[in-house]
Every structure is written in C-alpha cells, then in structure tokens.
C-alpha cells in the first residue's frame, strides 16, 4: 500500500472570525454474521437517513465473528480502530463524536444526536482524485476560522469508504452503507499541529493504491479531527463521491498551496515563488508528453523559450507530495 502525507502551513490575509457547525460523526461497528446487528442496524440506518447532517462509517471487526467477508477484507485496520475505543469483541456498537454509546442504547431514537450538536473553530475540506490508473490521492485542508479553543496538537484520522456494498454475509443484511475500505492513518490517528492563528490552514495529502474489488464511483475520503487525550471530535468532513482516473497519469494536480508561477501567462521564462521547496520538476503538455525536465531547482526562473504557444503543466515534488500547476505560453504577448 502506498501512503504519503505532507503538511504545509499557510497564512491567509482574510479577516475571518466565525464559528461553523461541528459535523457530527458516527462510527458504526458491525458484522455481517451478527444476528443482533441484523435486528438493530435497520433502526440506526433509518435514523441516519432522517439526519443527513450526520456523517458516518461502518467498520467491521473480526470479533465476535471472524468469517465476516467485510472484516476479512480489511481485518487489521478494522480491528485496530475497534480496539482504539476498547469495544472489541461485541457488535453492534456505536461511537458518536469520539464517545462510546452503551450497548443498550436505542439507535433508532430520533433524539440520539441532539446532545452532540455544537460549533467548531475549524473547517475541513476533503478532495480526492485518481493518479494514473492505480492510485488515489486525497487532499485534506484544515483551516482555523475562529480563535476559540482548541490549540496545540490534534489527532487526524483519514480513511476511504465505499458508500454502498451489496453483499449477503450471512445474517440477512444484503446492503451495507459507508463501509470502511482502507484506513490511511493509524487507528488512533496521527498527531498534527492545529493551525494556531485566525486564517491559518494546514494541507495534508494521502496516497493509496486502489483495490479492483471496490466500485470507484462509490469511494469517498473521510477525515476526522479529534482531541488527542479525550478523543472528542473537533471537526469532520467527507469528500464528494467517486474517483476520476481520466486525467493523464503525468498530471497529478492542477493547483498548489505552496508554489506560484509568475506570470501564469508567459513568453520566455517563468518565475517560481517557493522554488526552494521543490525537489524535482518537469513540464508536460496536456497530453502528458514530457517537454522539459530537470532535477532539483537551483534557480528561481525556468527558460520556456523552446515551448510553442499552448497550455502546459508544471509538475513538481515537494517532500512526499506530487503537485502540478498549469501555465500558458503565449507567443502573441
């Protein structure tokens, strides 16, 4: 499995000071061999349909039924996340905003989520795209929009989910919703520095191999940010559904938070703001054909006099992340 993450701290000049609703996040621990799950899950899923503002994932641990096909498909990650909340060994169980509900809780109660409504000082934006034909790139952008707590570090947990899996695992359930397919972070999350000042943002990238057994049009990336000690939710978000593999494999992204080309429409050379961050680079046309290439950048400008009029991709590596920026060559300037 290929995984990578890098974070870049940027400061926005905008004068922002507004809290946003904290998106309630539910983790549903279930099993396709569990008869109790078959009786309780419909009530929970119906309740979730009535509360579309609640994000949720279904995680399938190997205990008490190790033969569950959805558990077998991702046993290590599923079991680790279940153990993170010390609830391994019984299903179904529900965790909301990092807090474990009693096994006797009424999952169908329409007031189930009332106590978890709140506000947050952070927004999260999650985007995903295909890289080549074998990888998924997820981008998580975290931004502070209010000076309220918390500060310091937090835990970020990122995973891929498939919104609908059709499978008769043995307990009578044939449709499984928001199934956790792969964890892109450790089970207890990874420690990240929270943006400290108003308008600061943190950008994190994740890479993962695709699985041929998944329906890629149903895949989304989910990000959950929690307090380190209490596991209390700070904010959560999910990307739009579906991964696009139609972009040429040489073009990874057409926007960068760290690198700016000046001017973006040029004739003979382009200046690179942030060039000292770049480890290697190349220039490609929109078909993916290599036009220029060099290793580490040691100069703030690149000579593009040999390029014809047209749109090009400046592809580069910063740390473990691969990004790219579009620019235009216009000989009519």
C-alpha positions, 0 to 999 in steps of 0.5 A, a space after each residue: 500500500 502506498 501512503 504519503 502525507 505532507 503538511 504545509 502551513 499557510 497564512 491567509 490575509 482574510 479577516 475571518 472570525 466565525 464559528 461553523 457547525 461541528 459535523 457530527 460523526 458516527 462510527 458504526 461497528 458491525 458484522 455481517 454474521 451478527 444476528 443482533 446487528 441484523 435486528 438493530 442496524 435497520 433502526 440506526 440506518 433509518 435514523 441516519 437517513 432522517 439526519 443527513 447532517 450526520 456523517 458516518 462509517 461502518 467498520 467491521 471487526 473480526 470479533 465476535 465473528 471472524 468469517 465476516 467477508 467485510 472484516 476479512 477484507 480489511 481485518 487489521 485496520 478494522 480491528 485496530 480502530 475497534 480496539 482504539 475505543 476498547 469495544 472489541 469483541 461485541 457488535 453492534 456498537 456505536 461511537 458518536 463524536 469520539 464517545 462510546 454509546 452503551 450497548 443498550 442504547 436505542 439507535 433508532 431514537 430520533 433524539 440520539 444526536 441532539 446532545 452532540 450538536 455544537 460549533 467548531 473553530 475549524 473547517 475541513 475540506 476533503 478532495 480526492 482524485 485518481 493518479 494514473 490508473 492505480 492510485 488515489 490521492 486525497 487532499 485534506 485542508 484544515 483551516 482555523 476560522 475562529 480563535 476559540 479553543 482548541 490549540 496545540 496538537 490534534 489527532 487526524 484520522 483519514 480513511 476511504 469508504 465505499 458508500 454502498 456494498 451489496 453483499 449477503 454475509 450471512 445474517 440477512 443484511 444484503 446492503 451495507 452503507 459507508 463501509 470502511 475500505 482502507 484506513 490511511 492513518 493509524 487507528 488512533 490517528 496521527 498527531 498534527 499541529 492545529 493551525 494556531 492563528 485566525 486564517 491559518 490552514 494546514 494541507 495534508 495529502 494521502 496516497 493509496 493504491 486502489 483495490 479492483 474489488 471496490 466500485 470507484 464511483 462509490 469511494 469517498 475520503 473521510 477525515 476526522 479531527 479529534 482531541 488527542 487525550 479525550 478523543 472528542 471530535 473537533 471537526 469532520 468532513 467527507 469528500 464528494 463521491 467517486 474517483 476520476 482516473 481520466 486525467 493523464 497519469 503525468 498530471 497529478 494536480 492542477 493547483 498548489 498551496 505552496 508554489 506560484 508561477 509568475 506570470 501564469 501567462 508567459 513568453 520566455 521564462 517563468 518565475 517560481 515563488 517557493 522554488 526552494 521547496 521543490 525537489 524535482 520538476 518537469 513540464 508536460 503538455 496536456 497530453 502528458 508528453 514530457 517537454 522539459 525536465 530537470 532535477 532539483 531547482 537551483 534557480 528561481 526562473 525556468 527558460 520556456 523559450 523552446 515551448 510553442 504557444 499552448 497550455 502546459 503543466 508544471 509538475 513538481 515534488 515537494 517532500 512526499 507530495 506530487 503537485 502540478 500547476 498549469 501555465 500558458 505560453 503565449 507567443 502573441 504577448 
